[in-house]
Amino acid sequence: MSTITAPNTVTPADHFLAQEDLYRESSLVELDNGLRVGIFGLIGKQAISYITSNDPVTFTDQHETARKMVEDLRSRGAMLIIALTHARVEEDVELAREVDGIDLIVGGHCHTALHEPILENDTIIVQAGSLLEYFGRVELAYAPASGEVRLRNEGNSLPYLHRLDYTYPLDPEISGLIDGYTAELGMLIAEKTDRQFSSVLDTVAFASFEMPNQPPLQETSFGNFVTDAMRLVAAEKIGRRVDVAIQANGAIRGGVVPGSMPHSLGQISVYDLGELVGLGIGPDGSAGYSVVAAYLTGEEIRRALEVAALLSEMMGDTYFLQFSGLRYYYNPQNAVLLTVPFLDLPIPSTRAVINAERYVGEGRQGLEDDQYMPIERGDEELYCLVTDSYIVSFLPMVGEMLPQLDIVLKDEYGNPVPEEELDRLTVKINGDDLKVWAAVLEYAAMQPVGDTGLPEIDPYYASTAGRINPQWTVPLIIWLILILVILIAGIFFLVRHIRKRRRKKRT
């Protein structure tokens, strides 16, 4: 069994990660040439922030933990120390700057392909991207007398990243493992798609255009496709109208690029879609986040839009939400009213949303104005919303942190669903969870069959559709400052006027 090294991950003694043969704080390996290499792992701050509920596991400070690991490994005779991190490149640079004695940091998490290492405080930082596009190779030279570590790649004309392609021969052992995993994955795909598909290589649909999930912090064509799929497929499964669907950019791992080779021109496969929306694990323990259906009032939907504006402004594109069934206008500058000095605590304005409308037509969200109805402040009517199990796990935190934006998930009768019972909101098909990736596959396969003999993606998804509309107006804080200035000026002139009158009376 492989060993996990993550000393800043603290587990109770009876936790499965605490098993001696599975988890250890660090490893010391002696190479054939006698070089003793110390290795430890760390999970970064941003990665930890994505965990909704880590109880009973806790996490210690990365820098403090790294200092302890370096000291411990050096005391055990380590001559070279490597840190394996699940953290952003910026966090790796900060780690190298703050903690002496780490010779090499091999990073991950942010999927950055570093074609040249970063050097910081005598530490070499490398990262090889994602999805097996590259494998990284770092050659190091160690000087026993001085303990100096230097790079040898350039002297030996070796690139740091090698693109993985057909020129590399297959390893029989690894190929056998992949074949086994592929067979298991095929069985899962068949189970979750009612035998419609059974392989990651199956062709699902055709498109003559790409569906990107870029640029950041904006509505995207693939975001529209995913949320339409969630809304319409969930409606079919539960047998009633779904008004709104929400998905976060962090769960949409890229955009769709149809096949470009002669034998696959324009084709979109199970893999093409599954790798983009198959992230995570659902309450049922199987691959992919599950689709969840709940009810919110119109007022709570407006609050959800305020939360969306606030999160994306504070935490970036990962938390930017894509929508189906809504069209709204908002001012990103008004998401945060002000930030409390010293505490770095943002105060939401709850007035970022200028106007919100719900789509009342049928099928994929249309463009015509007469297909929209306004969602007014204070609207207490219930609307059905679908999202995924990951986003649902975050919602109880909203009310705890921002009471004025509290959102309470309800059943179809308007009864609040307790946090410990949220799993019962999961959309089921014959007792199995509906997965986001399965909904997207089904929606793609539902497209009308074209001249190619395949379902052809509606050209509507070649571009965005005006669902999310930022509008930059004068920020609220400016109006507050102006009002404050006017009040101060008014008080000043009033006091001045009173003093003048008193002087006149004396004379």
Secondary structure, DSSP 8 states (H G I E B T S, - for coil): ---EE-TTEE--TTSGGG-TTTEESEEEEE-TTS-EEEEEEEE-HHHHHT-S--TT-EE--HHHHHHHHHHHHHHTT-SEEEEEEES-HHHHHHHHHHSTT--EEE--SS--B-SS-EEETTEEEE-B-STTSEEE---EEEETTTTEEEE-TTTTT--SEEE-STTS---HHHHHHHHHHHHHHHHHHHHHTTTS--STT-EEEE-SS-B---STTS--HHHHHHHHHHHHHHHHHHTS---EEEEEGGG--S-B----SGGGTTEEEHHHHHHHH--SB-TTSSBB-BEEEEEEEHHHHHHHHHHHHHHHHHH-GGG-EEEESEEEEE-GGGSEEEEETTTTEEEE-S--EEEEEEE-SSSS----GGGEEE--TT---EEEEEEEHHHHHHHHHHHHH-GGG----B-TTS-B--GGGGGGGB-EETTEE-BHHHHHHHHHHTS-B-TTSSBB--GGGGS--SSEEE-----HHHHHHHHHHHHHHHHHHHHHHHHHHHHHHH-
